[in-house]
Amino acid sequence: MLQTVQEWLWWERLWLPVNVSWSDLEDSEGRVYAKASHLYAAVPCAFFLLVVRYMFERFVATPLADAWGIKDKLRRKAQPNRILETFFCSQARNPSQADVWSLCKKTSWTEAKIQVWFRRRRNQDRPPLSKRFCEASWRCVFYFFAFVGGMLALYDKPWLYDLREVWVGFPKQSMLPSQYWYYHLEMGFYLSLLLSLTFDVKRKDFKEQVIHHIATLTLLSFSWISNYIRIGTLVMALHDSSDILLEGAKVINYAKWNQTANGLFVVFTFVFMVTRLVIFPFWLIHCTWVYPLDWYPAFFGYYFFNVMLLVLQLLHVYWAVLISRMLYKCVAGKLEGDDRSDEEEDDSDSSSDKNHNSRHINGVKGRANGH
């Protein structure tokens, strides 16, 4: 049974065009081809990058945060209360007004005191500013070096300037050493992001991030095995170009250089819209949908690869909406952090009293208007 599954999994028509077999992609005459066994190297690469990240965050990003005066806000711990803790963990982190009134009866606490407790309890679960700074710094540095490495691997290749060259001789295209290292560093990086998702800052687009990382790893793995390496390197370089600016804008924003951060974010928005909503669909996806048919008939891998690219494109559209909202806040001077982050709340007693008094006054006004 296992042999049958293996034979079906590696059926040549799933991965290769008609009249091409695995034997055609065996190393010979100085030509070296990508192999599925090479993908195992991404696992140790991911763990290596996790170690490098730990060292970078501890010995580079943290001292840099201290030098720039990035300090974590002193948080007040929520007073121990079994009833409220049970409600917080099992029902809701943000109780409704009716829930607050019910909890007032159960705990004999005032509404204001319960509101303060929930704000403090939510803040306890939020990552500190220094952690967000360190994560953004690491991603910014990686994307920068990955993009520079990608450009060094591509600048003298004809397919960077003429996309039809991507398919010349496909799939019998010899693998280059630069492609090997570029692919495995990128795959190791996204695998390391998946492994660290539970420890990293959790953002509002957490599910979309998981889908993106899985789709990216699937695309890279499939393109490696099917020898779609040339188009794969172009896709990676295109994505890295805007990611550098995004992470850089967040780093600068955490340092409270607001004007510089806003300017960099505007540049990022422009680059993102051009690369992800114009170049990616109308150049690269067009290259994978149209040009291959001039060389070979469509096969399963052709459709699978293009469908996965469309999944990425849908995520680009989703993020473009989020970025547009952030750009509006940036232009209006209201952007104070990553809009996808769970921002810290004011948990002071005076704040609660103001909110409570404001609700009371508004309630009185409402009743007066009603009469």
Secondary structure, 3 states (H helix, E strand, C coil): CHHHHHHHHCCHHHHCCCCCCHHHHCCECCECCCCHHHHHHHHHHHHHHHHHHHHHHHHHHHHHHHHCCCCCCCCCCCCCCHHHHHHHHHCCCCCCHHHHHHHHHHHCCCHHHHHHHHHHHHHHCCCCHHHHHHHHHHHHHHHHHHHHHHHHHHCCCHHHCCHHHHHCCCCCCCCCHHHHHHHHHHHHHHHHHHHCCCCCCCCCCHHHHHHHHHHHHHHHHHHHHCCCHHHHHHHHHHHHHHHHHHHHHHHHHHCCCHHHHHHHHHHHHHHHHHHHHHHHHHHHHHHHHCHHHHCCCCCHHHHHHHHHHHHHHHHHHHHHHHHHHHHHHHHCCCCCCCCCCCCCCCCCHHHHHHHHHHHHHHHHHHHHHHC
